[in-house]
Amino acid sequence: MAAELQDKNLDPCPFCGSDAVRIVEGIGAGFKQAMVLCADCGATVSFHEEHTYIEVMEQWNRRGEKND
Ligand SMILES: [Zn+2]
């Protein structure tokens, strides 16, 4: 699946440093929502305004670039 290729572009987990992070689809407020899941520490990060793999991946990788 295309998602596997995209996952390789994810930065390591900010909590444990593992690169075993991948994007999964969860159910948010009645709609599918993509979120990042760390397979090592179990952390999940979702972005309320981002609903696609690409958008979540971009937000994930953008974390360290700004502090607001
Ligand atoms: Zn982790």
PDB file of the backbone (N, CA, C, O) and the ligand in Angstrom, with CONECT records:
HET     ZN  A 101       1
ATOM      1  N   MET A   1       0.828  -1.202   0.000  1.00  0.00           N
ATOM      2  CA  MET A   1       0.000   0.000   0.000  1.00  0.00           C
ATOM      3  C   MET A   1       0.864   1.254   0.000  1.00  0.00           C
ATOM      4  O   MET A   1       2.002   1.235   0.468  1.00  0.00           O
ATOM      5  N   ALA A   2       0.329   2.310  -0.514  1.00  0.00           N
ATOM      6  CA  ALA A   2       1.079   3.556  -0.607  1.00  0.00           C
ATOM      7  C   ALA A   2       1.454   4.092   0.768  1.00  0.00           C
ATOM      8  O   ALA A   2       2.473   4.766   0.918  1.00  0.00           O
ATOM      9  N   ALA A   3       0.640   3.798   1.764  1.00  0.00           N
ATOM     10  CA  ALA A   3       0.891   4.331   3.096  1.00  0.00           C
ATOM     11  C   ALA A   3       2.234   3.861   3.641  1.00  0.00           C
ATOM     12  O   ALA A   3       2.880   4.579   4.405  1.00  0.00           O
ATOM     13  N   GLU A   4       2.661   2.654   3.251  1.00  0.00           N
ATOM     14  CA  GLU A   4       3.925   2.141   3.761  1.00  0.00           C
ATOM     15  C   GLU A   4       5.103   2.979   3.268  1.00  0.00           C
ATOM     16  O   GLU A   4       6.072   3.189   3.997  1.00  0.00           O
ATOM     17  N   LEU A   5       5.014   3.443   2.057  1.00  0.00           N
ATOM     18  CA  LEU A   5       6.062   4.301   1.529  1.00  0.00           C
ATOM     19  C   LEU A   5       6.094   5.633   2.280  1.00  0.00           C
ATOM     20  O   LEU A   5       7.160   6.154   2.609  1.00  0.00           O
ATOM     21  N   GLN A   6       4.921   6.159   2.537  1.00  0.00           N
ATOM     22  CA  GLN A   6       4.848   7.447   3.211  1.00  0.00           C
ATOM     23  C   GLN A   6       5.396   7.346   4.634  1.00  0.00           C
ATOM     24  O   GLN A   6       6.024   8.279   5.134  1.00  0.00           O
ATOM     25  N   ASP A   7       5.152   6.207   5.276  1.00  0.00           N
ATOM     26  CA  ASP A   7       5.600   6.054   6.650  1.00  0.00           C
ATOM     27  C   ASP A   7       7.117   6.173   6.772  1.00  0.00           C
ATOM     28  O   ASP A   7       7.624   6.633   7.795  1.00  0.00           O
ATOM     29  N   LYS A   8       7.820   5.772   5.759  1.00  0.00           N
ATOM     30  CA  LYS A   8       9.280   5.848   5.797  1.00  0.00           C
ATOM     31  C   LYS A   8       9.774   7.292   5.855  1.00  0.00           C
ATOM     32  O   LYS A   8      10.928   7.551   6.197  1.00  0.00           O
ATOM     33  N   ASN A   9       8.897   8.216   5.521  1.00  0.00           N
ATOM     34  CA  ASN A   9       9.270   9.625   5.542  1.00  0.00           C
ATOM     35  C   ASN A   9       9.019  10.287   6.886  1.00  0.00           C
ATOM     36  O   ASN A   9       9.299  11.472   7.063  1.00  0.00           O
ATOM     37  N   LEU A  10       8.499   9.530   7.819  1.00  0.00           N
ATOM     38  CA  LEU A  10       8.193  10.108   9.126  1.00  0.00           C
ATOM     39  C   LEU A  10       9.453  10.264   9.969  1.00  0.00           C
ATOM     40  O   LEU A  10      10.356   9.428   9.932  1.00  0.00           O
ATOM     41  N   ASP A  11       9.489  11.339  10.716  1.00  0.00           N
ATOM     42  CA  ASP A  11      10.575  11.539  11.668  1.00  0.00           C
ATOM     43  C   ASP A  11      10.418  10.559  12.829  1.00  0.00           C
ATOM     44  O   ASP A  11       9.323  10.045  13.056  1.00  0.00           O
ATOM     45  N   PRO A  12      11.503  10.291  13.572  1.00  0.00           N
ATOM     46  CA  PRO A  12      11.408   9.395  14.733  1.00  0.00           C
ATOM     47  C   PRO A  12      10.443   9.923  15.784  1.00  0.00           C
ATOM     48  O   PRO A  12      10.108  11.107  15.810  1.00  0.00           O
ATOM     49  N   CYS A  13      10.001   9.010  16.654  1.00  0.00           N
ATOM     50  CA  CYS A  13       9.090   9.372  17.732  1.00  0.00           C
ATOM     51  C   CYS A  13       9.736  10.414  18.647  1.00  0.00           C
ATOM     52  O   CYS A  13      10.877  10.231  19.071  1.00  0.00           O
ATOM     53  N   PRO A  14       9.030  11.500  18.959  1.00  0.00           N
ATOM     54  CA  PRO A  14       9.595  12.542  19.828  1.00  0.00           C
ATOM     55  C   PRO A  14       9.663  12.109  21.284  1.00  0.00           C
ATOM     56  O   PRO A  14      10.344  12.748  22.086  1.00  0.00           O
ATOM     57  N   PHE A  15       8.972  11.041  21.635  1.00  0.00           N
ATOM     58  CA  PHE A  15       8.902  10.616  23.032  1.00  0.00           C
ATOM     59  C   PHE A  15       9.982   9.595  23.368  1.00  0.00           C
ATOM     60  O   PHE A  15      10.606   9.678  24.426  1.00  0.00           O
ATOM     61  N   CYS A  16      10.208   8.630  22.473  1.00  0.00           N
ATOM     62  CA  CYS A  16      11.183   7.574  22.762  1.00  0.00           C
ATOM     63  C   CYS A  16      12.278   7.491  21.714  1.00  0.00           C
ATOM     64  O   CYS A  16      13.239   6.744  21.896  1.00  0.00           O
ATOM     65  N   GLY A  17      12.161   8.239  20.623  1.00  0.00           N
ATOM     66  CA  GLY A  17      13.209   8.260  19.618  1.00  0.00           C
ATOM     67  C   GLY A  17      13.149   7.112  18.636  1.00  0.00           C
ATOM     68  O   GLY A  17      14.006   7.010  17.758  1.00  0.00           O
ATOM     69  N   SER A  18      12.158   6.247  18.759  1.00  0.00           N
ATOM     70  CA  SER A  18      12.039   5.108  17.860  1.00  0.00           C
ATOM     71  C   SER A  18      11.613   5.552  16.473  1.00  0.00           C
ATOM     72  O   SER A  18      10.876   6.524  16.311  1.00  0.00           O
ATOM     73  N   ASP A  19      12.094   4.814  15.471  1.00  0.00           N
ATOM     74  CA  ASP A  19      11.624   5.116  14.119  1.00  0.00           C
ATOM     75  C   ASP A  19      10.502   4.167  13.704  1.00  0.00           C
ATOM     76  O   ASP A  19      10.127   4.101  12.534  1.00  0.00           O
ATOM     77  N   ALA A  20       9.978   3.438  14.679  1.00  0.00           N
ATOM     78  CA  ALA A  20       8.877   2.506  14.403  1.00  0.00           C
ATOM     79  C   ALA A  20       7.540   3.237  14.450  1.00  0.00           C
ATOM     80  O   ALA A  20       6.582   2.764  15.062  1.00  0.00           O
ATOM     81  N   VAL A  21       7.491   4.375  13.809  1.00  0.00           N
ATOM     82  CA  VAL A  21       6.263   5.155  13.786  1.00  0.00           C
ATOM     83  C   VAL A  21       5.565   4.939  12.449  1.00  0.00           C
ATOM     84  O   VAL A  21       6.205   4.797  11.407  1.00  0.00           O
ATOM     85  N   ARG A  22       4.248   4.919  12.506  1.00  0.00           N
ATOM     86  CA  ARG A  22       3.482   4.755  11.294  1.00  0.00           C
ATOM     87  C   ARG A  22       2.158   5.494  11.439  1.00  0.00           C
ATOM     88  O   ARG A  22       1.716   5.821  12.540  1.00  0.00           O
ATOM     89  N   ILE A  23       1.552   5.740  10.303  1.00  0.00           N
ATOM     90  CA  ILE A  23       0.268   6.437  10.321  1.00  0.00           C
ATOM     91  C   ILE A  23      -0.851   5.416  10.259  1.00  0.00           C
ATOM     92  O   ILE A  23      -0.864   4.538   9.397  1.00  0.00           O
ATOM     93  N   VAL A  24      -1.780   5.543  11.173  1.00  0.00           N
ATOM     94  CA  VAL A  24      -2.935   4.659  11.198  1.00  0.00           C
ATOM     95  C   VAL A  24      -4.195   5.506  11.069  1.00  0.00           C
ATOM     96  O   VAL A  24      -4.176   6.720  11.273  1.00  0.00           O
ATOM     97  N   GLU A  25      -5.277   4.840  10.729  1.00  0.00           N
ATOM     98  CA  GLU A  25      -6.541   5.550  10.634  1.00  0.00           C
ATOM     99  C   GLU A  25      -7.395   5.229  11.844  1.00  0.00           C
ATOM    100  O   GLU A  25      -7.679   4.065  12.125  1.00  0.00           O
ATOM    101  N   GLY A  26      -7.796   6.248  12.544  1.00  0.00           N
ATOM    102  CA  GLY A  26      -8.702   6.092  13.670  1.00  0.00           C
ATOM    103  C   GLY A  26     -10.016   6.768  13.349  1.00  0.00           C
ATOM    104  O   GLY A  26     -10.179   7.415  12.314  1.00  0.00           O
ATOM    105  N   ILE A  27     -10.939   6.598  14.262  1.00  0.00           N
ATOM    106  CA  ILE A  27     -12.224   7.258  14.071  1.00  0.00           C
ATOM    107  C   ILE A  27     -12.306   8.449  15.017  1.00  0.00           C
ATOM    108  O   ILE A  27     -12.299   8.295  16.238  1.00  0.00           O
ATOM    109  N   GLY A  28     -12.383   9.610  14.442  1.00  0.00           N
ATOM    110  CA  GLY A  28     -12.498  10.812  15.252  1.00  0.00           C
ATOM    111  C   GLY A  28     -13.959  11.101  15.533  1.00  0.00           C
ATOM    112  O   GLY A  28     -14.706  10.195  15.905  1.00  0.00           O
ATOM    113  N   ALA A  29     -14.372  12.314  15.368  1.00  0.00           N
ATOM    114  CA  ALA A  29     -15.754  12.720  15.646  1.00  0.00           C
ATOM    115  C   ALA A  29     -16.656  12.333  14.482  1.00  0.00           C
ATOM    116  O   ALA A  29     -17.197  13.185  13.776  1.00  0.00           O
ATOM    117  N   GLY A  30     -16.803  11.019  14.302  1.00  0.00           N
ATOM    118  CA  GLY A  30     -17.704  10.549  13.262  1.00  0.00           C
ATOM    119  C   GLY A  30     -17.083  10.438  11.893  1.00  0.00           C
ATOM    120  O   GLY A  30     -17.773  10.137  10.918  1.00  0.00           O
ATOM    121  N   PHE A  31     -15.785  10.676  11.804  1.00  0.00           N
ATOM    122  CA  PHE A  31     -15.133  10.560  10.501  1.00  0.00           C
ATOM    123  C   PHE A  31     -13.774   9.899  10.685  1.00  0.00           C
ATOM    124  O   PHE A  31     -13.214   9.903  11.781  1.00  0.00           O
ATOM    125  N   LYS A  32     -13.257   9.338   9.619  1.00  0.00           N
ATOM    126  CA  LYS A  32     -11.924   8.756   9.674  1.00  0.00           C
ATOM    127  C   LYS A  32     -10.879   9.853   9.876  1.00  0.00           C
ATOM    128  O   LYS A  32     -10.949  10.926   9.277  1.00  0.00           O
ATOM    129  N   GLN A  33      -9.914   9.548  10.734  1.00  0.00           N
ATOM    130  CA  GLN A  33      -8.863  10.520  10.964  1.00  0.00           C
ATOM    131  C   GLN A  33      -7.521   9.799  11.024  1.00  0.00           C
ATOM    132  O   GLN A  33      -7.364   8.814  11.745  1.00  0.00           O
ATOM    133  N   ALA A  34      -6.578  10.290  10.276  1.00  0.00           N
ATOM    134  CA  ALA A  34      -5.256   9.703  10.300  1.00  0.00           C
ATOM    135  C   ALA A  34      -4.484  10.217  11.510  1.00  0.00           C
ATOM    136  O   ALA A  34      -4.594  11.385  11.882  1.00  0.00           O
ATOM    137  N   MET A  35      -3.696   9.318  12.123  1.00  0.00           N
ATOM    138  CA  MET A  35      -2.879   9.726  13.255  1.00  0.00           C
ATOM    139  C   MET A  35      -1.581   8.943  13.244  1.00  0.00           C
ATOM    140  O   MET A  35      -1.490   7.864  12.658  1.00  0.00           O
ATOM    141  N   VAL A  36      -0.588   9.499  13.896  1.00  0.00           N
ATOM    142  CA  VAL A  36       0.704   8.827  13.956  1.00  0.00           C
ATOM    143  C   VAL A  36       0.757   7.947  15.196  1.00  0.00           C
ATOM    144  O   VAL A  36       0.434   8.394  16.297  1.00  0.00           O
ATOM    145  N   LEU A  37       1.166   6.693  15.015  1.00  0.00           N
ATOM    146  CA  LEU A  37       1.274   5.755  16.125  1.00  0.00           C
ATOM    147  C   LEU A  37       2.710   5.267  16.251  1.00  0.00           C
ATOM    148  O   LEU A  37       3.318   4.849  15.266  1.00  0.00           O
ATOM    149  N   CYS A  38       3.248   5.319  17.462  1.00  0.00           N
ATOM    150  CA  CYS A  38       4.578   4.776  17.728  1.00  0.00           C
ATOM    151  C   CYS A  38       4.417   3.349  18.232  1.00  0.00           C
ATOM    152  O   CYS A  38       3.736   3.116  19.231  1.00  0.00           O
ATOM    153  N   ALA A  39       5.037   2.395  17.548  1.00  0.00           N
ATOM    154  CA  ALA A  39       4.884   0.991  17.908  1.00  0.00           C
ATOM    155  C   ALA A  39       5.688   0.649  19.166  1.00  0.00           C
ATOM    156  O   ALA A  39       5.413  -0.359  19.816  1.00  0.00           O
ATOM    157  N   ASP A  40       6.665   1.466  19.508  1.00  0.00           N
ATOM    158  CA  ASP A  40       7.505   1.169  20.668  1.00  0.00           C
ATOM    159  C   ASP A  40       6.888   1.646  21.976  1.00  0.00           C
ATOM    160  O   ASP A  40       6.748   0.857  22.910  1.00  0.00           O
ATOM    161  N   CYS A  41       6.517   2.912  22.061  1.00  0.00           N
ATOM    162  CA  CYS A  41       5.994   3.441  23.324  1.00  0.00           C
ATOM    163  C   CYS A  41       4.479   3.586  23.294  1.00  0.00           C
ATOM    164  O   CYS A  41       3.862   3.867  24.321  1.00  0.00           O
ATOM    165  N   GLY A  42       3.881   3.397  22.132  1.00  0.00           N
ATOM    166  CA  GLY A  42       2.430   3.415  22.046  1.00  0.00           C
ATOM    167  C   GLY A  42       1.834   4.807  21.942  1.00  0.00           C
ATOM    168  O   GLY A  42       0.615   4.967  21.990  1.00  0.00           O
ATOM    169  N   ALA A  43       2.675   5.802  21.802  1.00  0.00           N
ATOM    170  CA  ALA A  43       2.164   7.162  21.700  1.00  0.00           C
ATOM    171  C   ALA A  43       1.393   7.344  20.398  1.00  0.00           C
ATOM    172  O   ALA A  43       1.778   6.822  19.351  1.00  0.00           O
ATOM    173  N   THR A  44       0.304   8.090  20.482  1.00  0.00           N
ATOM    174  CA  THR A  44      -0.423   8.442  19.275  1.00  0.00           C
ATOM    175  C   THR A  44      -0.554   9.954  19.214  1.00  0.00           C
ATOM    176  O   THR A  44      -0.805  10.617  20.220  1.00  0.00           O
ATOM    177  N   VAL A  45      -0.380  10.473  18.032  1.00  0.00           N
ATOM    178  CA  VAL A  45      -0.505  11.909  17.837  1.00  0.00           C
ATOM    179  C   VAL A  45      -1.438  12.144  16.667  1.00  0.00           C
ATOM    180  O   VAL A  45      -1.214  11.642  15.566  1.00  0.00           O
ATOM    181  N   SER A  46      -2.477  12.906  16.913  1.00  0.00           N
ATOM    182  CA  SER A  46      -3.385  13.263  15.833  1.00  0.00           C
ATOM    183  C   SER A  46      -3.449  14.774  15.727  1.00  0.00           C
ATOM    184  O   SER A  46      -3.128  15.499  16.668  1.00  0.00           O
ATOM    185  N   PHE A  47      -3.863  15.220  14.584  1.00  0.00           N
ATOM    186  CA  PHE A  47      -3.943  16.650  14.337  1.00  0.00           C
ATOM    187  C   PHE A  47      -5.369  16.966  13.921  1.00  0.00           C
ATOM    188  O   PHE A  47      -5.858  16.485  12.899  1.00  0.00           O
ATOM    189  N   HIS A  48      -6.018  17.772  14.723  1.00  0.00           N
ATOM    190  CA  HIS A  48      -7.451  17.987  14.559  1.00  0.00           C
ATOM    191  C   HIS A  48      -7.853  18.460  13.168  1.00  0.00           C
ATOM    192  O   HIS A  48      -8.926  18.125  12.666  1.00  0.00           O
ATOM    193  N   GLU A  49      -6.986  19.232  12.567  1.00  0.00           N
ATOM    194  CA  GLU A  49      -7.379  19.830  11.297  1.00  0.00           C
ATOM    195  C   GLU A  49      -6.849  19.052  10.099  1.00  0.00           C
ATOM    196  O   GLU A  49      -7.106  19.419   8.953  1.00  0.00           O
ATOM    197  N   GLU A  50      -6.108  17.975  10.365  1.00  0.00           N
ATOM    198  CA  GLU A  50      -5.502  17.224   9.276  1.00  0.00           C
ATOM    199  C   GLU A  50      -6.131  15.836   9.220  1.00  0.00           C
ATOM    200  O   GLU A  50      -6.180  15.130  10.227  1.00  0.00           O
ATOM    201  N   HIS A  51      -6.603  15.455   8.058  1.00  0.00           N
ATOM    202  CA  HIS A  51      -7.349  14.198   7.971  1.00  0.00           C
ATOM    203  C   HIS A  51      -6.765  13.207   6.969  1.00  0.00           C
ATOM    204  O   HIS A  51      -7.287  12.102   6.818  1.00  0.00           O
ATOM    205  N   THR A  52      -5.718  13.578   6.301  1.00  0.00           N
ATOM    206  CA  THR A  52      -5.141  12.664   5.330  1.00  0.00           C
ATOM    207  C   THR A  52      -3.734  12.270   5.761  1.00  0.00           C
ATOM    208  O   THR A  52      -3.101  12.954   6.565  1.00  0.00           O
ATOM    209  N   TYR A  53      -3.258  11.163   5.217  1.00  0.00           N
ATOM    210  CA  TYR A  53      -1.912  10.696   5.534  1.00  0.00           C
ATOM    211  C   TYR A  53      -0.876  11.784   5.274  1.00  0.00           C
ATOM    212  O   TYR A  53      -0.009  12.052   6.106  1.00  0.00           O
ATOM    213  N   ILE A  54      -0.982  12.393   4.121  1.00  0.00           N
ATOM    214  CA  ILE A  54       0.023  13.391   3.743  1.00  0.00           C
ATOM    215  C   ILE A  54       0.002  14.573   4.702  1.00  0.00           C
ATOM    216  O   ILE A  54       1.052  15.064   5.115  1.00  0.00           O
ATOM    217  N   GLU A  55      -1.189  15.023   5.051  1.00  0.00           N
ATOM    218  CA  GLU A  55      -1.289  16.174   5.942  1.00  0.00           C
ATOM    219  C   GLU A  55      -0.722  15.858   7.320  1.00  0.00           C
ATOM    220  O   GLU A  55      -0.008  16.671   7.907  1.00  0.00           O
ATOM    221  N   VAL A  56      -1.044  14.667   7.834  1.00  0.00           N
ATOM    222  CA  VAL A  56      -0.532  14.282   9.143  1.00  0.00           C
ATOM    223  C   VAL A  56       0.983  14.130   9.103  1.00  0.00           C
ATOM    224  O   VAL A  56       1.686  14.568  10.014  1.00  0.00           O
ATOM    225  N   MET A  57       1.474  13.510   8.044  1.00  0.00           N
ATOM    226  CA  MET A  57       2.920  13.332   7.912  1.00  0.00           C
ATOM    227  C   MET A  57       3.636  14.675   7.899  1.00  0.00           C
ATOM    228  O   MET A  57       4.671  14.847   8.543  1.00  0.00           O
ATOM    229  N   GLU A  58       3.074  15.620   7.162  1.00  0.00           N
ATOM    230  CA  GLU A  58       3.701  16.935   7.080  1.00  0.00           C
ATOM    231  C   GLU A  58       3.672  17.636   8.437  1.00  0.00           C
ATOM    232  O   GLU A  58       4.652  18.269   8.830  1.00  0.00           O
ATOM    233  N   GLN A  59       2.562  17.526   9.146  1.00  0.00           N
ATOM    234  CA  GLN A  59       2.464  18.153  10.461  1.00  0.00           C
ATOM    235  C   GLN A  59       3.441  17.501  11.434  1.00  0.00           C
ATOM    236  O   GLN A  59       4.098  18.184  12.221  1.00  0.00           O
ATOM    237  N   TRP A  60       3.529  16.179  11.371  1.00  0.00           N
ATOM    238  CA  TRP A  60       4.442  15.434  12.248  1.00  0.00           C
ATOM    239  C   TRP A  60       5.880  15.892  12.032  1.00  0.00           C
ATOM    240  O   TRP A  60       6.599  16.181  12.988  1.00  0.00           O
ATOM    241  N   ASN A  61       6.283  15.953  10.791  1.00  0.00           N
ATOM    242  CA  ASN A  61       7.661  16.321  10.484  1.00  0.00           C
ATOM    243  C   ASN A  61       7.934  17.796  10.740  1.00  0.00           C
ATOM    244  O   ASN A  61       9.089  18.211  10.828  1.00  0.00           O
ATOM    245  N   ARG A  62       6.898  18.568  10.856  1.00  0.00           N
ATOM    246  CA  ARG A  62       7.054  20.009  11.028  1.00  0.00           C
ATOM    247  C   ARG A  62       7.201  20.396  12.498  1.00  0.00           C
ATOM    248  O   ARG A  62       7.523  21.542  12.812  1.00  0.00           O
ATOM    249  N   ARG A  63       6.963  19.432  13.407  1.00  0.00           N
ATOM    250  CA  ARG A  63       6.947  19.733  14.837  1.00  0.00           C
ATOM    251  C   ARG A  63       8.140  20.537  15.299  1.00  0.00           C
ATOM    252  O   ARG A  63       7.987  21.535  16.002  1.00  0.00           O
ATOM    253  N   GLY A  64       9.356  20.101  14.900  1.00  0.00           N
ATOM    254  CA  GLY A  64      10.551  20.717  15.434  1.00  0.00           C
ATOM    255  C   GLY A  64      10.898  22.056  14.824  1.00  0.00           C
ATOM    256  O   GLY A  64      11.840  22.714  15.265  1.00  0.00           O
ATOM    257  N   GLU A  65      10.159  22.463  13.829  1.00  0.00           N
ATOM    258  CA  GLU A  65      10.548  23.655  13.093  1.00  0.00           C
ATOM    259  C   GLU A  65       9.950  24.934  13.660  1.00  0.00           C
ATOM    260  O   GLU A  65      10.387  26.035  13.327  1.00  0.00           O
ATOM    261  N   LYS A  66       8.949  24.780  14.516  1.00  0.00           N
ATOM    262  CA  LYS A  66       8.372  25.971  15.120  1.00  0.00           C
ATOM    263  C   LYS A  66       7.873  25.629  16.513  1.00  0.00           C
ATOM    264  O   LYS A  66       7.540  24.479  16.799  1.00  0.00           O
ATOM    265  N   ASN A  67       7.824  26.615  17.359  1.00  0.00           N
ATOM    266  CA  ASN A  67       7.443  26.371  18.748  1.00  0.00           C
ATOM    267  C   ASN A  67       6.282  27.263  19.179  1.00  0.00           C
ATOM    268  O   ASN A  67       6.410  28.065  20.104  1.00  0.00           O
ATOM    269  N   ASP A  68       5.183  27.116  18.515  1.00  0.00           N
ATOM    270  CA  ASP A  68       4.039  27.915  18.938  1.00  0.00           C
ATOM    271  C   ASP A  68       2.866  27.048  19.352  1.00  0.00           C
ATOM    272  O   ASP A  68       1.819  27.568  19.736  1.00  0.00           O
TER     273      ASP A  68
HETATM  274 ZN    ZN A 101       7.716   6.280  20.852  1.00  0.00          ZN2+
END
